[in-house]
Amino acid sequence: MRTQAVLDAATVESLLAAAVAAPSIHNTQPWRFRLNPNSQMLEVHSAPERTLPLTDPMHRAQYLSVGAAVFNLRLAAVHHGWRPEVKLLPDPHAPGLLATVRLTGPLDAEDQPSDPGLYEAIARRHTSRMPFTGRSVPEPIVAEMTSAAHAADARLHVPDIAGTRRLLRLTAAAEARNHAHPDRTAETLTWITAPGRDTPYGIPVTALGPPDAGRRIPMRDFTGPIPAVRRPALWFERHVQLALLWTAHDRRDDWLRAGQALQYVLLTATAHGLRTSLLHQAMEWPDLRAATALPRHKRCHPHVLIRFGYGPDGAATPRGPVHSTARPAAPSATDSETG
């Protein structure tokens, strides 16, 4: 770990490289970063051109994605010896400014990270859309994932068999609706990239997974009406291990907190050798999202289903380049942006 008084270009590059490694819906990477070196503050902005108007009309999934990037920024800052101070939605007059991360100074000895393995997990975490082995994840690991969500002001519910089946049925219903909605299918297809296509955004065909031959797990079918690129069906794990991430409120700042909690959970799982994939389909339809809420919690606002277990690595997806080109933003500041 390196402690320094001045934020140098190499550290900025490292911070942003960690941030853009965060997961995002359809790998849209809907964020931009701006550096004010005078105040040693990174601004995190939304990227309106990389949104999903039909799939994510309220931009909730976009906020989850940005929240995950903010969590990576925090981890990277601590790794490089800085103390990060995060503010969500800091300016009501700038709705596109979703968060700021100010590096307030070098870490003290008592501020050393308690879970250093999380930073190393950033580069290893990839969505795995392949079948898992079905081997049960030990309870202490599940408890650690649950604690991670709680530490980030969210909750993680691991359902029993009946609850798992209920959530899978709702996900399957949403997947069927998506297939029956040509415009949504077309929107999704715009984010699937063919081999040789030169773009850092979207999901490469090589990263797509097969459907479940047993039809127990409704994995998202990104290919829609193009069966030629669809992978042959495989048998997925018989006993699916799921977790529902939720918050007690459903405001914009709650979505950003849920994104940080999501990344905390995913990196905790990765650090323990688990693989994960996200089932978001039911969250894209208001009635089905409401139906996924926990019956005993009146203020349960669901955000995503996490499938976890042991299995093969997921294929890496591309990331936008990290630029550190300074240009005037104000008389006393300069900007560094990345998409």
Protein Blocks (a to p, Z undefined) as FASTA:
>chain_A
ZZdfbdcfklmmmmmmmmmmpccehhlopacddddfklopacddddfklccfklmmnomm
mmmmmmmmmmmmmmmmmmnopacdddehkbfklmklmbdcddfbdcdfklpcfblmlmmm
mmmpccdfbdcehiacdfklmmmmmmmmmmnopacddddfklmmmmmmmmmmmmmmmmmm
mklmmmmmmmpccehiacfedjdfklpccddfklmaccddfklmmlklpccdddddfbdc
ddddddfbdcfklmmmmmmmmmmmmmmmmmnopacdddfklmmpmklmmmmpcfklmkbc
cfbdcddddddddddddddddddddcdfbfkbccdddZZ
